[in-house]
């Protein structure tokens, strides 16, 4: 059977998107090759037509996860009045939906401790993603100088990531929303 031009790239992207959701939902080991390939309608054997190793899939799936959250936050920031982009980022990030759906959220809020322990062979690729994440967010951060904006980025994102992680631990939706609301109000008043 002959496939149309671009079929392989389309399937590859579908595998990566599924793996990105699975990794954020179930952890770095959550994207089992057989499960990801099965979701795409392919066999485990077809995996190596798309990836050199499971680490390659992991890196691409993390890249996809970061790209998704970055795009969402940049879009929110760009739609806000000048100088208010960081507030839109805070409001978008600290929504209950972000807390309730880790499979569609920020990889840092879902995988932070696991990412700190990844194999040293792939750590540079993950660090590169973190640098890119920061680079895309810093222009919207409060402050006049780049150094001020970077400081704000680290303070704001550390607070937001921690708030999401803590909220996800709580079984009661009302308490989760309270954690997010307090973090959001604190950040919006602090800069």
Secondary structure, 3 states (H helix, E strand, C coil): CCCCCCHHHHHHHHHHHHHHHHHHHHCCCCCCHHHHHHHCCCCHHHHHHCCCCHHHHHHHHHHHHHHHHHHHHHHHHHCCCCCCHHHHHHHHHCCHHHHHCHHHCCHHHHHHHHHHCCCHHHHHHHHHHHHHHHHHHHCCCCCCCHHHHHHHHHHHHHHHHHHHHHHHHCCCHHHHHHHHHHHHHHHHHHC
